[in-house]
């Protein structure tokens, strides 16, 4: 089989592990980026801060773009690590229609 079966029907250990990993990543980056790991949330937070301060130039552009750049690069890196760790996800499956050609 392509995918492993859960040990039992109520096996939520993987989901709990992923949730704990995201929460610990948020805590680990709290001093750097305020715990924001999603570029879309960073845009919203930076825009709200700029509207509150009534300034759109300066810290808003520099810090917002800097955080968005690093978060996007981290997402690309995580995607590459996933591709390297799970090569079977990207192989052709002969049982699916349209993939026999």
Secondary structure, 3 states (H helix, E strand, C coil): CCCCCCCCCCCCHHHHHHHHHHHHHHHHCHHHHCCCCCHHHHHHHHHHHHHHHCCCCCHHHHHHHHHHHHHHHHHHHHHHHHHHHCHHHHCCCCCCCCCCC
